[in-house]
């Protein structure tokens, strides 16, 4: 009983913060507790959520991926150029973008494994390369006018009064469900936790370290590519400066969601909640309308700090009892 | 121990939200307008925000401002939140021209009028916004050119400091000025180069102009696409041992406080104001629309007023706090 509580404690705290936060906002603004706000939270944060799921896997494996924001930016530009200048059908462009983004991630994973390089440096280089490539394609913001974009944007499940589950929101929820299955009920997921927990013992246990490393960065790249597609739907344009700094927002969401930055411990669902908390704070600030939007950053910074302290505290407790944090 | 952590984490989070919530929203009867601002990257932009606040206060309108920190995704989120709040109107100063269709469609479905401030957007469906309040940047260039033509009797060798290459204000301010030059055979642009809208670059380019034109003897006037470059050029003229405003006339666009200071000291001759009061006309249009359904024109052009040294001192005093 106690150990189950311990294991889920970060997740419980994160969820409690989200629920309490939402209730407080609802108490202050009558329009807040509406399906529309819930729908907006999911739609507006879809690209962030999808990227953060990929980041969760990378961090669980003990790595980090700083290139995701740049890959989103590059994907939007690639799509815009292929569709508008190249006359491609969007679906073909989507396929190419996903392959390019996944391949880019796999290449970074390969470099990390083969040359035993720190992921921080390799993905930092990846970030510069992807951002630079976007600018080489075009420095303008290119609007995407293909009719399919309008149709995709009109797809939505309506619920309640003004509530809307848009295509990006559905995609994000789908990714979350698939990620939970992948993390907790597959061999790949088990390998991931083992790798992040302790690399040496994972190797001794026969975990295919190289394959897992390449796969996890490929997955992160692929999801960043998907997030890029969602982002291009969201803004209907490709812009090389899109999604700057998103890598840091996603790392924040992962940590607030209770995943340890050192790897081996955490939950995909927690990341999803972490993304929603960030969105909630931003929505609150807009609803208020008198606060500087930079308060969003301050609030998220404070939350992040509190959660890191919480993790540290839990680790100390575990270490004191001589037990290891249980694997999920 | 672990319970203590839960409590402290929850308390910290709670304290945060309560602290943020201290400022409450105003009463419901007032008109509520949501304004998605680009950011606060320049003095002019900050002045625009500040003016919007005072103009809203004057009319008893509750203005909610969201600073997008230069990011379109933040602007889209803000617009969605405004729709969810059910505001009476949404103002947007769009950071880029593209990508607004889907979110504006949501505003339209919710029957919330949208007004664009200071920049236009690219869209096929013009019904997505009610009106755009912007200046006519071609006209600004024309006003500057006409003043110079009148001042010099249509005889003047001009050097031009252009804005950022390819930016629409730079293209349009050049176009308007060129129209006037074409009409006056005695007027000629002898040198033109980009000063990137910055003070440092304006000074540097002006220095090279002066060197190239025989120590500045051949130059009658400098036309700068913004005031900052003009202030840089004034420096360069002074350092070359000439008198700005007399030996070389200085005319520019924007109307920031520093250029009024320069004018009051006799170092600049004219500026065409790009008013930071974009929200005022939009509020007026909104109030008229809410009162008796009067649709405003699709484009509300702000005045491009020319200022000269006679009023510079007073204008400087009036402005220095707004910026």
Interface residues (C-beta under 8 A of the other chain):
Chain A: X5 X6 X9 X12 X13 X16 X17 X20 X21 X24 X25 X28 X29 X31 X32 X34 X36 X37 X40 X43 X44 X47 X141 X142 X143 X145 X150 X153 X162 X231 X233 X234 X235 X236 X237 X239 X242 X243 X244 X279 X282 X283 X284 X285 X286 X287 X288 X289 X290 X291 X292 X293 X294 X295 X299 X302 X303 X306 X307 X309 X310 X313 X314 X317
Chain B: X1 X2 X5 X6 X8 X9 X10 X12 X13 X14 X16 X17 X18 X20 X21 X23 X24 X25 X34 X62 X63 X64 X65 X66 X67 X68 X69 X71 X72 X73 X74 X76 X77 X78 X80 X81 X82 X83 X84 X85 X86 X96 X97 X98 X99 X100 X101 X102 X110 X122 X124
